[in-house]
Amino acid sequence: MKIFDFNRLSETLGAYVETRIELLKLDMKEELGKGIAKTLTWAFVLLCVLAAIFFGSFGLSVWINQLLESSYTGFLLVGAFYTILALTTYTLRAKIEHRFLSKFKEVEEIDSPDENEQ
């Protein structure tokens, strides 16, 4: 009479490992799919926002040109606005990055479950 059946134990262990590997593959595929879907959605939103900014800026430039009866002043003023905005952002980049990182950490803490609850 055998106390342990090592053949059956090794078969069961092998099947368990294979099942865990398949489960991990499925989880990875699901997460990858979610990541790709989110990336494509945000890329489309960004593209729409950039198009809105472009056409809005163009329209504003043309409107300023009509007000000032000029063919280029509106474009120069809108371009100067974006230059000032870019320089201000560049100057304040450390503060902006710090705020972004702190908000990202807050979101990360909300998304990840507390280790004590598991």
Backbone as XML, in Angstrom:
<?xml version="1.0"?>
<chain id="A" units="angstrom">
  <residue number="1" name="MET">
    <atom name="N" x="0.845" y="-1.170" z="0.000"/>
    <atom name="CA" x="0.000" y="0.000" z="0.000"/>
    <atom name="C" x="0.895" y="1.239" z="0.000"/>
  </residue>
  <residue number="2" name="LYS">
    <atom name="N" x="0.681" y="2.102" z="-0.998"/>
    <atom name="CA" x="1.462" y="3.332" z="-1.097"/>
    <atom name="C" x="0.767" y="4.447" z="-0.325"/>
  </residue>
  <residue number="3" name="ILE">
    <atom name="N" x="1.580" y="5.187" z="0.395"/>
    <atom name="CA" x="1.044" y="6.343" z="1.112"/>
    <atom name="C" x="0.892" y="7.522" z="0.145"/>
  </residue>
  <residue number="4" name="PHE">
    <atom name="N" x="1.924" y="7.716" z="-0.672"/>
    <atom name="CA" x="1.910" y="8.805" z="-1.661"/>
    <atom name="C" x="2.021" y="8.216" z="-3.049"/>
  </residue>
  <residue number="5" name="ASP">
    <atom name="N" x="1.221" y="8.713" z="-3.952"/>
    <atom name="CA" x="1.320" y="8.329" z="-5.349"/>
    <atom name="C" x="2.031" y="9.484" z="-6.072"/>
  </residue>
  <residue number="6" name="PHE">
    <atom name="N" x="3.358" y="9.364" z="-6.211"/>
    <atom name="CA" x="4.168" y="10.448" z="-6.774"/>
    <atom name="C" x="3.830" y="10.710" z="-8.242"/>
  </residue>
  <residue number="7" name="ASN">
    <atom name="N" x="3.462" y="9.693" z="-8.996"/>
    <atom name="CA" x="3.095" y="9.907" z="-10.401"/>
    <atom name="C" x="1.864" y="10.789" z="-10.510"/>
  </residue>
  <residue number="8" name="ARG">
    <atom name="N" x="0.863" y="10.466" z="-9.715"/>
    <atom name="CA" x="-0.362" y="11.265" z="-9.743"/>
    <atom name="C" x="-0.102" y="12.676" z="-9.213"/>
  </residue>
  <residue number="9" name="LEU">
    <atom name="N" x="0.722" y="12.768" z="-8.192"/>
    <atom name="CA" x="1.070" y="14.075" z="-7.635"/>
    <atom name="C" x="1.791" y="14.920" z="-8.664"/>
  </residue>
  <residue number="10" name="SER">
    <atom name="N" x="2.744" y="14.353" z="-9.386"/>
    <atom name="CA" x="3.481" y="15.112" z="-10.395"/>
    <atom name="C" x="2.574" y="15.493" z="-11.559"/>
  </residue>
  <residue number="11" name="GLU">
    <atom name="N" x="1.636" y="14.619" z="-11.952"/>
    <atom name="CA" x="0.693" y="14.957" z="-13.013"/>
    <atom name="C" x="-0.209" y="16.115" z="-12.594"/>
  </residue>
  <residue number="12" name="THR">
    <atom name="N" x="-0.686" y="16.051" z="-11.375"/>
    <atom name="CA" x="-1.559" y="17.105" z="-10.859"/>
    <atom name="C" x="-0.804" y="18.429" z="-10.759"/>
  </residue>
  <residue number="13" name="LEU">
    <atom name="N" x="0.420" y="18.361" z="-10.272"/>
    <atom name="CA" x="1.239" y="19.568" z="-10.166"/>
    <atom name="C" x="1.524" y="20.140" z="-11.549"/>
  </residue>
  <residue number="14" name="GLY">
    <atom name="N" x="1.822" y="19.287" z="-12.511"/>
    <atom name="CA" x="2.058" y="19.745" z="-13.883"/>
    <atom name="C" x="0.829" y="20.397" z="-14.479"/>
  </residue>
  <residue number="15" name="ALA">
    <atom name="N" x="-0.323" y="19.794" z="-14.259"/>
    <atom name="CA" x="-1.575" y="20.368" z="-14.762"/>
    <atom name="C" x="-1.858" y="21.709" z="-14.091"/>
  </residue>
  <residue number="16" name="TYR">
    <atom name="N" x="-1.569" y="21.804" z="-12.806"/>
    <atom name="CA" x="-1.771" y="23.056" z="-12.070"/>
    <atom name="C" x="-0.882" y="24.156" z="-12.640"/>
  </residue>
  <residue number="17" name="VAL">
    <atom name="N" x="0.383" y="23.844" z="-12.880"/>
    <atom name="CA" x="1.314" y="24.836" z="-13.425"/>
    <atom name="C" x="0.865" y="25.274" z="-14.815"/>
  </residue>
  <residue number="18" name="GLU">
    <atom name="N" x="0.439" y="24.332" z="-15.656"/>
    <atom name="CA" x="-0.042" y="24.676" z="-16.992"/>
    <atom name="C" x="-1.271" y="25.572" z="-16.920"/>
  </residue>
  <residue number="19" name="THR">
    <atom name="N" x="-2.175" y="25.253" z="-16.005"/>
    <atom name="CA" x="-3.384" y="26.064" z="-15.837"/>
    <atom name="C" x="-3.034" y="27.475" z="-15.391"/>
  </residue>
  <residue number="20" name="ARG">
    <atom name="N" x="-2.103" y="27.584" z="-14.458"/>
    <atom name="CA" x="-1.677" y="28.914" z="-13.979"/>
    <atom name="C" x="-1.026" y="29.715" z="-15.102"/>
  </residue>
  <residue number="21" name="ILE">
    <atom name="N" x="-0.240" y="29.060" z="-15.932"/>
    <atom name="CA" x="0.404" y="29.747" z="-17.054"/>
    <atom name="C" x="-0.647" y="30.242" z="-18.048"/>
  </residue>
  <residue number="22" name="GLU">
    <atom name="N" x="-1.621" y="29.407" z="-18.359"/>
    <atom name="CA" x="-2.693" y="29.802" z="-19.276"/>
    <atom name="C" x="-3.500" y="30.967" z="-18.700"/>
  </residue>
  <residue number="23" name="LEU">
    <atom name="N" x="-3.779" y="30.910" z="-17.400"/>
    <atom name="CA" x="-4.503" y="31.991" z="-16.743"/>
    <atom name="C" x="-3.707" y="33.293" z="-16.804"/>
  </residue>
  <residue number="24" name="LEU">
    <atom name="N" x="-2.413" y="33.206" z="-16.571"/>
    <atom name="CA" x="-1.545" y="34.380" z="-16.654"/>
    <atom name="C" x="-1.542" y="34.945" z="-18.066"/>
  </residue>
  <residue number="25" name="LYS">
    <atom name="N" x="-1.492" y="34.085" z="-19.069"/>
    <atom name="CA" x="-1.529" y="34.544" z="-20.455"/>
    <atom name="C" x="-2.838" y="35.269" z="-20.749"/>
  </residue>
  <residue number="26" name="LEU">
    <atom name="N" x="-3.944" y="34.703" z="-20.296"/>
    <atom name="CA" x="-5.242" y="35.340" z="-20.524"/>
    <atom name="C" x="-5.323" y="36.699" z="-19.827"/>
  </residue>
  <residue number="27" name="ASP">
    <atom name="N" x="-4.839" y="36.755" z="-18.593"/>
    <atom name="CA" x="-4.837" y="38.026" z="-17.860"/>
    <atom name="C" x="-3.980" y="39.070" z="-18.578"/>
  </residue>
  <residue number="28" name="MET">
    <atom name="N" x="-2.829" y="38.645" z="-19.075"/>
    <atom name="CA" x="-1.945" y="39.571" z="-19.784"/>
    <atom name="C" x="-2.596" y="40.062" z="-21.073"/>
  </residue>
  <residue number="29" name="LYS">
    <atom name="N" x="-3.274" y="39.172" z="-21.806"/>
    <atom name="CA" x="-3.965" y="39.581" z="-23.030"/>
    <atom name="C" x="-5.066" y="40.589" z="-22.716"/>
  </residue>
  <residue number="30" name="GLU">
    <atom name="N" x="-5.802" y="40.332" z="-21.644"/>
    <atom name="CA" x="-6.888" y="41.237" z="-21.260"/>
    <atom name="C" x="-6.337" y="42.615" z="-20.890"/>
  </residue>
  <residue number="31" name="GLU">
    <atom name="N" x="-5.281" y="42.637" z="-20.089"/>
    <atom name="CA" x="-4.684" y="43.913" z="-19.689"/>
    <atom name="C" x="-4.101" y="44.650" z="-20.887"/>
  </residue>
  <residue number="32" name="LEU">
    <atom name="N" x="-3.468" y="43.922" z="-21.790"/>
    <atom name="CA" x="-2.913" y="44.533" z="-22.995"/>
    <atom name="C" x="-4.030" y="45.114" z="-23.848"/>
  </residue>
  <residue number="33" name="GLY">
    <atom name="N" x="-5.121" y="44.385" z="-23.989"/>
    <atom name="CA" x="-6.264" y="44.893" z="-24.739"/>
    <atom name="C" x="-6.839" y="46.158" z="-24.134"/>
  </residue>
  <residue number="34" name="LYS">
    <atom name="N" x="-6.965" y="46.158" z="-22.808"/>
    <atom name="CA" x="-7.460" y="47.365" z="-22.128"/>
    <atom name="C" x="-6.519" y="48.545" z="-22.353"/>
  </residue>
  <residue number="35" name="GLY">
    <atom name="N" x="-5.218" y="48.284" z="-22.261"/>
    <atom name="CA" x="-4.233" y="49.349" z="-22.447"/>
    <atom name="C" x="-4.274" y="49.910" z="-23.860"/>
  </residue>
  <residue number="36" name="ILE">
    <atom name="N" x="-4.389" y="49.036" z="-24.844"/>
    <atom name="CA" x="-4.460" y="49.496" z="-26.229"/>
    <atom name="C" x="-5.744" y="50.289" z="-26.465"/>
  </residue>
  <residue number="37" name="ALA">
    <atom name="N" x="-6.849" y="49.817" z="-25.926"/>
    <atom name="CA" x="-8.127" y="50.525" z="-26.090"/>
    <atom name="C" x="-8.063" y="51.913" z="-25.458"/>
  </residue>
  <residue number="38" name="LYS">
    <atom name="N" x="-7.495" y="51.994" z="-24.248"/>
    <atom name="CA" x="-7.366" y="53.298" z="-23.588"/>
    <atom name="C" x="-6.452" y="54.225" z="-24.380"/>
  </residue>
  <residue number="39" name="THR">
    <atom name="N" x="-5.340" y="53.685" z="-24.867"/>
    <atom name="CA" x="-4.387" y="54.493" z="-25.628"/>
    <atom name="C" x="-5.031" y="55.034" z="-26.898"/>
  </residue>
  <residue number="40" name="LEU">
    <atom name="N" x="-5.740" y="54.193" z="-27.624"/>
    <atom name="CA" x="-6.393" y="54.644" z="-28.855"/>
    <atom name="C" x="-7.481" y="55.674" z="-28.571"/>
  </residue>
  <residue number="41" name="THR">
    <atom name="N" x="-8.233" y="55.464" z="-27.491"/>
    <atom name="CA" x="-9.282" y="56.419" z="-27.141"/>
    <atom name="C" x="-8.686" y="57.779" z="-26.799"/>
  </residue>
  <residue number="42" name="TRP">
    <atom name="N" x="-7.651" y="57.778" z="-25.964"/>
    <atom name="CA" x="-7.019" y="59.048" z="-25.584"/>
    <atom name="C" x="-6.307" y="59.705" z="-26.765"/>
  </residue>
  <residue number="43" name="ALA">
    <atom name="N" x="-5.749" y="58.915" z="-27.665"/>
    <atom name="CA" x="-5.109" y="59.476" z="-28.856"/>
    <atom name="C" x="-6.158" y="60.180" z="-29.719"/>
  </residue>
  <residue number="44" name="PHE">
    <atom name="N" x="-7.331" y="59.570" z="-29.861"/>
    <atom name="CA" x="-8.401" y="60.193" z="-30.634"/>
    <atom name="C" x="-8.885" y="61.477" z="-29.963"/>
  </residue>
  <residue number="45" name="VAL">
    <atom name="N" x="-9.058" y="61.447" z="-28.651"/>
    <atom name="CA" x="-9.473" y="62.653" z="-27.923"/>
    <atom name="C" x="-8.431" y="63.754" z="-28.098"/>
  </residue>
  <residue number="46" name="LEU">
    <atom name="N" x="-7.163" y="63.395" z="-27.969"/>
    <atom name="CA" x="-6.084" y="64.378" z="-28.141"/>
    <atom name="C" x="-6.092" y="64.959" z="-29.547"/>
  </residue>
  <residue number="47" name="LEU">
    <atom name="N" x="-6.294" y="64.107" z="-30.544"/>
    <atom name="CA" x="-6.352" y="64.571" z="-31.925"/>
    <atom name="C" x="-7.500" y="65.558" z="-32.116"/>
  </residue>
  <residue number="48" name="CYS">
    <atom name="N" x="-8.657" y="65.257" z="-31.542"/>
    <atom name="CA" x="-9.805" y="66.163" z="-31.641"/>
    <atom name="C" x="-9.542" y="67.494" z="-30.942"/>
  </residue>
  <residue number="49" name="VAL">
    <atom name="N" x="-8.917" y="67.439" z="-29.775"/>
    <atom name="CA" x="-8.596" y="68.672" z="-29.044"/>
    <atom name="C" x="-7.598" y="69.509" z="-29.836"/>
  </residue>
  <residue number="50" name="LEU">
    <atom name="N" x="-6.577" y="68.861" z="-30.391"/>
    <atom name="CA" x="-5.590" y="69.593" z="-31.191"/>
    <atom name="C" x="-6.232" y="70.224" z="-32.429"/>
  </residue>
  <residue number="51" name="ALA">
    <atom name="N" x="-7.142" y="69.493" z="-33.069"/>
    <atom name="CA" x="-7.845" y="70.050" z="-34.225"/>
    <atom name="C" x="-8.694" y="71.247" z="-33.809"/>
  </residue>
  <residue number="52" name="ALA">
    <atom name="N" x="-9.377" y="71.142" z="-32.665"/>
    <atom name="CA" x="-10.195" y="72.256" z="-32.180"/>
    <atom name="C" x="-9.329" y="73.475" z="-31.875"/>
  </residue>
  <residue number="53" name="ILE">
    <atom name="N" x="-8.179" y="73.249" z="-31.242"/>
    <atom name="CA" x="-7.269" y="74.367" z="-30.952"/>
    <atom name="C" x="-6.757" y="74.986" z="-32.241"/>
  </residue>
  <residue number="54" name="PHE">
    <atom name="N" x="-6.382" y="74.142" z="-33.208"/>
    <atom name="CA" x="-5.861" y="74.650" z="-34.475"/>
    <atom name="C" x="-6.902" y="75.505" z="-35.193"/>
  </residue>
  <residue number="55" name="PHE">
    <atom name="N" x="-8.107" y="74.940" z="-35.387"/>
    <atom name="CA" x="-9.129" y="75.678" z="-36.120"/>
    <atom name="C" x="-9.633" y="76.882" z="-35.337"/>
  </residue>
  <residue number="56" name="GLY">
    <atom name="N" x="-9.713" y="76.755" z="-34.017"/>
    <atom name="CA" x="-10.095" y="77.906" z="-33.203"/>
    <atom name="C" x="-9.071" y="79.025" z="-33.295"/>
  </residue>
  <residue number="57" name="SER">
    <atom name="N" x="-7.798" y="78.660" z="-33.254"/>
    <atom name="CA" x="-6.739" y="79.660" z="-33.384"/>
    <atom name="C" x="-6.761" y="80.303" z="-34.761"/>
  </residue>
  <residue number="58" name="PHE">
    <atom name="N" x="-6.984" y="79.508" z="-35.776"/>
    <atom name="CA" x="-7.051" y="80.033" z="-37.137"/>
    <atom name="C" x="-8.225" y="81.004" z="-37.280"/>
  </residue>
  <residue number="59" name="GLY">
    <atom name="N" x="-9.379" y="80.591" z="-36.761"/>
    <atom name="CA" x="-10.544" y="81.466" z="-36.815"/>
    <atom name="C" x="-10.342" y="82.754" z="-36.039"/>
  </residue>
  <residue number="60" name="LEU">
    <atom name="N" x="-9.726" y="82.647" z="-34.865"/>
    <atom name="CA" x="-9.436" y="83.845" z="-34.073"/>
    <atom name="C" x="-8.482" y="84.772" z="-34.811"/>
  </residue>
  <residue number="61" name="SER">
    <atom name="N" x="-7.492" y="84.199" z="-35.451"/>
    <atom name="CA" x="-6.531" y="85.008" z="-36.216"/>
    <atom name="C" x="-7.220" y="85.748" z="-37.351"/>
  </residue>
  <residue number="62" name="VAL">
    <atom name="N" x="-8.070" y="85.055" z="-38.084"/>
    <atom name="CA" x="-8.794" y="85.691" z="-39.201"/>
    <atom name="C" x="-9.715" y="86.788" z="-38.675"/>
  </residue>
  <residue number="63" name="TRP">
    <atom name="N" x="-10.392" y="86.521" z="-37.543"/>
    <atom name="CA" x="-11.286" y="87.521" z="-36.951"/>
    <atom name="C" x="-10.513" y="88.766" z="-36.525"/>
  </residue>
  <residue number="64" name="ILE">
    <atom name="N" x="-9.356" y="88.573" z="-35.877"/>
    <atom name="CA" x="-8.525" y="89.717" z="-35.475"/>
    <atom name="C" x="-8.035" y="90.467" z="-36.712"/>
  </residue>
  <residue number="65" name="ASN">
    <atom name="N" x="-7.684" y="89.739" z="-37.755"/>
    <atom name="CA" x="-7.271" y="90.390" z="-39.010"/>
    <atom name="C" x="-8.384" y="91.281" z="-39.551"/>
  </residue>
  <residue number="66" name="GLN">
    <atom name="N" x="-9.622" y="90.807" z="-39.511"/>
    <atom name="CA" x="-10.740" y="91.612" z="-40.003"/>
    <atom name="C" x="-10.962" y="92.834" z="-39.123"/>
  </residue>
  <residue number="67" name="LEU">
    <atom name="N" x="-10.833" y="92.662" z="-37.797"/>
    <atom name="CA" x="-11.019" y="93.801" z="-36.893"/>
    <atom name="C" x="-9.960" y="94.873" z="-37.115"/>
  </residue>
  <residue number="68" name="LEU">
    <atom name="N" x="-8.717" y="94.421" z="-37.320"/>
    <atom name="CA" x="-7.610" y="95.366" z="-37.478"/>
    <atom name="C" x="-7.352" y="95.738" z="-38.933"/>
  </residue>
  <residue number="69" name="GLU">
    <atom name="N" x="-8.172" y="95.197" z="-39.828"/>
    <atom name="CA" x="-8.027" y="95.439" z="-41.263"/>
    <atom name="C" x="-6.586" y="95.175" z="-41.705"/>
  </residue>
  <residue number="70" name="SER">
    <atom name="N" x="-6.107" y="93.988" z="-41.348"/>
    <atom name="CA" x="-4.755" y="93.578" z="-41.678"/>
    <atom name="C" x="-4.805" y="92.148" z="-42.207"/>
  </residue>
  <residue number="71" name="SER">
    <atom name="N" x="-3.772" y="91.766" z="-42.920"/>
    <atom name="CA" x="-3.748" y="90.399" z="-43.446"/>
    <atom name="C" x="-2.839" y="89.480" z="-42.629"/>
  </residue>
  <residue number="72" name="TYR">
    <atom name="N" x="-2.143" y="90.021" z="-41.642"/>
    <atom name="CA" x="-1.195" y="89.189" z="-40.886"/>
    <atom name="C" x="-1.156" y="89.466" z="-39.385"/>
  </residue>
  <residue number="73" name="THR">
    <atom name="N" x="-1.660" y="90.587" z="-38.917"/>
    <atom name="CA" x="-1.545" y="90.966" z="-37.503"/>
    <atom name="C" x="-2.226" y="89.957" z="-36.582"/>
  </residue>
  <residue number="74" name="GLY">
    <atom name="N" x="-3.360" y="89.451" z="-36.972"/>
    <atom name="CA" x="-4.063" y="88.465" z="-36.154"/>
    <atom name="C" x="-3.237" y="87.204" z="-35.955"/>
  </residue>
  <residue number="75" name="PHE">
    <atom name="N" x="-2.586" y="86.752" z="-37.023"/>
    <atom name="CA" x="-1.738" y="85.562" z="-36.916"/>
    <atom name="C" x="-0.537" y="85.832" z="-36.011"/>
  </residue>
  <residue number="76" name="LEU">
    <atom name="N" x="0.032" y="87.027" z="-36.108"/>
    <atom name="CA" x="1.158" y="87.384" z="-35.241"/>
    <atom name="C" x="0.737" y="87.435" z="-33.775"/>
  </residue>
  <residue number="77" name="LEU">
    <atom name="N" x="-0.438" y="88.012" z="-33.506"/>
    <atom name="CA" x="-0.910" y="88.100" z="-32.121"/>
    <atom name="C" x="-1.205" y="86.720" z="-31.536"/>
  </residue>
  <residue number="78" name="VAL">
    <atom name="N" x="-1.868" y="85.869" z="-32.301"/>
    <atom name="CA" x="-2.153" y="84.516" z="-31.811"/>
    <atom name="C" x="-0.848" y="83.740" z="-31.642"/>
  </residue>
  <residue number="79" name="GLY">
    <atom name="N" x="0.072" y="83.884" z="-32.575"/>
    <atom name="CA" x="1.387" y="83.242" z="-32.449"/>
    <atom name="C" x="2.142" y="83.738" z="-31.230"/>
  </residue>
  <residue number="80" name="ALA">
    <atom name="N" x="2.061" y="85.048" z="-30.954"/>
    <atom name="CA" x="2.715" y="85.612" z="-29.765"/>
    <atom name="C" x="2.085" y="85.049" z="-28.489"/>
  </residue>
  <residue number="81" name="PHE">
    <atom name="N" x="0.764" y="84.888" z="-28.497"/>
    <atom name="CA" x="0.084" y="84.298" z="-27.340"/>
    <atom name="C" x="0.613" y="82.891" z="-27.061"/>
  </residue>
  <residue number="82" name="TYR">
    <atom name="N" x="0.721" y="82.067" z="-28.113"/>
    <atom name="CA" x="1.220" y="80.707" z="-27.922"/>
    <atom name="C" x="2.696" y="80.701" z="-27.520"/>
  </residue>
  <residue number="83" name="THR">
    <atom name="N" x="3.459" y="81.654" z="-28.001"/>
    <atom name="CA" x="4.869" y="81.751" z="-27.603"/>
    <atom name="C" x="4.975" y="82.093" z="-26.118"/>
  </residue>
  <residue number="84" name="ILE">
    <atom name="N" x="4.163" y="83.042" z="-25.671"/>
    <atom name="CA" x="4.153" y="83.410" z="-24.246"/>
    <atom name="C" x="3.684" y="82.231" z="-23.401"/>
  </residue>
  <residue number="85" name="LEU">
    <atom name="N" x="2.662" y="81.528" z="-23.872"/>
    <atom name="CA" x="2.166" y="80.348" z="-23.160"/>
    <atom name="C" x="3.251" y="79.275" z="-23.060"/>
  </residue>
  <residue number="86" name="ALA">
    <atom name="N" x="3.978" y="79.044" z="-24.148"/>
    <atom name="CA" x="5.046" y="78.040" z="-24.150"/>
    <atom name="C" x="6.188" y="78.448" z="-23.221"/>
  </residue>
  <residue number="87" name="LEU">
    <atom name="N" x="6.584" y="79.710" z="-23.254"/>
    <atom name="CA" x="7.672" y="80.176" z="-22.377"/>
    <atom name="C" x="7.268" y="80.105" z="-20.908"/>
  </residue>
  <residue number="88" name="THR">
    <atom name="N" x="6.025" y="80.458" z="-20.617"/>
    <atom name="CA" x="5.538" y="80.369" z="-19.240"/>
    <atom name="C" x="5.527" y="78.922" z="-18.770"/>
  </residue>
  <residue number="89" name="THR">
    <atom name="N" x="5.051" y="78.029" z="-19.610"/>
    <atom name="CA" x="5.033" y="76.609" z="-19.265"/>
    <atom name="C" x="6.454" y="76.089" z="-19.062"/>
  </residue>
  <residue number="90" name="TYR">
    <atom name="N" x="7.369" y="76.495" z="-19.935"/>
    <atom name="CA" x="8.767" y="76.060" z="-19.804"/>
    <atom name="C" x="9.367" y="76.574" z="-18.500"/>
  </residue>
  <residue number="91" name="THR">
    <atom name="N" x="9.062" y="77.807" z="-18.150"/>
    <atom name="CA" x="9.596" y="78.400" z="-16.925"/>
    <atom name="C" x="9.041" y="77.704" z="-15.683"/>
  </residue>
  <residue number="92" name="LEU">
    <atom name="N" x="7.780" y="77.330" z="-15.715"/>
    <atom name="CA" x="7.122" y="76.716" z="-14.563"/>
    <atom name="C" x="7.089" y="75.195" z="-14.648"/>
  </residue>
  <residue number="93" name="ARG">
    <atom name="N" x="7.910" y="74.600" z="-15.517"/>
    <atom name="CA" x="7.825" y="73.156" z="-15.763"/>
    <atom name="C" x="8.075" y="72.322" z="-14.516"/>
  </residue>
  <residue number="94" name="ALA">
    <atom name="N" x="8.985" y="72.756" z="-13.632"/>
    <atom name="CA" x="9.263" y="71.977" z="-12.422"/>
    <atom name="C" x="8.019" y="71.896" z="-11.526"/>
  </residue>
  <residue number="95" name="LYS">
    <atom name="N" x="7.339" y="73.027" z="-11.347"/>
    <atom name="CA" x="6.120" y="73.042" z="-10.537"/>
    <atom name="C" x="5.012" y="72.216" z="-11.183"/>
  </residue>
  <residue number="96" name="ILE">
    <atom name="N" x="4.887" y="72.329" z="-12.494"/>
    <atom name="CA" x="3.859" y="71.577" z="-13.212"/>
    <atom name="C" x="4.134" y="70.082" z="-13.099"/>
  </residue>
  <residue number="97" name="GLU">
    <atom name="N" x="5.391" y="69.680" z="-13.291"/>
    <atom name="CA" x="5.754" y="68.269" z="-13.180"/>
    <atom name="C" x="5.505" y="67.744" z="-11.764"/>
  </residue>
  <residue number="98" name="HIS">
    <atom name="N" x="5.831" y="68.554" z="-10.762"/>
    <atom name="CA" x="5.614" y="68.141" z="-9.370"/>
    <atom name="C" x="4.124" y="67.922" z="-9.097"/>
  </residue>
  <residue number="99" name="ARG">
    <atom name="N" x="3.283" y="68.858" z="-9.563"/>
    <atom name="CA" x="1.834" y="68.717" z="-9.364"/>
    <atom name="C" x="1.306" y="67.486" z="-10.083"/>
  </residue>
  <residue number="100" name="PHE">
    <atom name="N" x="1.777" y="67.280" z="-11.313"/>
    <atom name="CA" x="1.338" y="66.113" z="-12.083"/>
    <atom name="C" x="1.725" y="64.828" z="-11.368"/>
  </residue>
  <residue number="101" name="LEU">
    <atom name="N" x="2.950" y="64.740" z="-10.898"/>
    <atom name="CA" x="3.404" y="63.538" z="-10.213"/>
    <atom name="C" x="2.638" y="63.299" z="-8.914"/>
  </residue>
  <residue number="102" name="SER">
    <atom name="N" x="2.357" y="64.369" z="-8.172"/>
    <atom name="CA" x="1.612" y="64.191" z="-6.923"/>
    <atom name="C" x="0.179" y="63.734" z="-7.208"/>
  </residue>
  <residue number="103" name="LYS">
    <atom name="N" x="-0.450" y="64.259" z="-8.247"/>
    <atom name="CA" x="-1.799" y="63.810" z="-8.619"/>
    <atom name="C" x="-1.761" y="62.367" z="-9.099"/>
  </residue>
  <residue number="104" name="PHE">
    <atom name="N" x="-0.718" y="62.010" z="-9.849"/>
    <atom name="CA" x="-0.575" y="60.644" z="-10.340"/>
    <atom name="C" x="-0.420" y="59.674" z="-9.180"/>
  </residue>
  <residue number="105" name="LYS">
    <atom name="N" x="0.329" y="60.067" z="-8.166"/>
    <atom name="CA" x="0.499" y="59.206" z="-6.994"/>
    <atom name="C" x="-0.822" y="59.047" z="-6.247"/>
  </residue>
  <residue number="106" name="GLU">
    <atom name="N" x="-1.625" y="60.116" z="-6.167"/>
    <atom name="CA" x="-2.931" y="60.026" z="-5.517"/>
    <atom name="C" x="-3.825" y="59.037" z="-6.255"/>
  </residue>
  <residue number="107" name="VAL">
    <atom name="N" x="-3.852" y="59.124" z="-7.570"/>
    <atom name="CA" x="-4.676" y="58.218" z="-8.375"/>
    <atom name="C" x="-4.175" y="56.795" z="-8.219"/>
  </residue>
  <residue number="108" name="GLU">
    <atom name="N" x="-2.869" y="56.623" z="-8.208"/>
    <atom name="CA" x="-2.269" y="55.300" z="-8.062"/>
    <atom name="C" x="-2.640" y="54.686" z="-6.716"/>
  </residue>
  <residue number="109" name="GLU">
    <atom name="N" x="-2.679" y="55.507" z="-5.644"/>
    <atom name="CA" x="-3.039" y="55.013" z="-4.323"/>
    <atom name="C" x="-4.512" y="54.608" z="-4.273"/>
  </residue>
  <residue number="110" name="ILE">
    <atom name="N" x="-5.351" y="55.324" z="-5.005"/>
    <atom name="CA" x="-6.778" y="55.006" z="-5.028"/>
    <atom name="C" x="-7.004" y="53.706" z="-5.795"/>
  </residue>
  <residue number="111" name="ASP">
    <atom name="N" x="-6.285" y="53.524" z="-6.914"/>
    <atom name="CA" x="-6.468" y="52.342" z="-7.757"/>
    <atom name="C" x="-5.924" y="51.071" z="-7.130"/>
  </residue>
  <residue number="112" name="SER">
    <atom name="N" x="-4.817" y="51.156" z="-6.402"/>
    <atom name="CA" x="-4.219" y="49.934" z="-5.839"/>
    <atom name="C" x="-4.859" y="49.619" z="-4.495"/>
  </residue>
  <residue number="113" name="PRO">
    <atom name="N" x="-5.245" y="48.349" z="-4.291"/>
    <atom name="CA" x="-5.877" y="47.982" z="-3.023"/>
    <atom name="C" x="-4.868" y="47.999" z="-1.883"/>
  </residue>
  <residue number="114" name="ASP">
    <atom name="N" x="-5.361" y="48.274" z="-0.696"/>
    <atom name="CA" x="-4.517" y="48.289" z="0.482"/>
    <atom name="C" x="-4.045" y="46.869" z="0.791"/>
  </residue>
  <residue number="115" name="GLU">
    <atom name="N" x="-2.785" y="46.731" z="1.119"/>
    <atom name="CA" x="-2.209" y="45.403" z="1.380"/>
    <atom name="C" x="-2.838" y="44.751" z="2.614"/>
  </residue>
  <residue number="116" name="ASN">
    <atom name="N" x="-3.316" y="45.553" z="3.542"/>
    <atom name="CA" x="-3.921" y="45.009" z="4.756"/>
    <atom name="C" x="-5.281" y="44.380" z="4.485"/>
  </residue>
  <residue number="117" name="GLU">
    <atom name="N" x="-5.952" y="44.783" z="3.404"/>
    <atom name="CA" x="-7.266" y="44.271" z="3.112"/>
    <atom name="C" x="-7.232" y="42.898" z="2.455"/>
  </residue>
  <residue number="118" name="GLN">
    <atom name="N" x="-6.084" y="42.470" z="1.940"/>
    <atom name="CA" x="-6.004" y="41.201" z="1.218"/>
    <atom name="C" x="-5.878" y="40.056" z="2.108"/>
  </residue>
</chain>
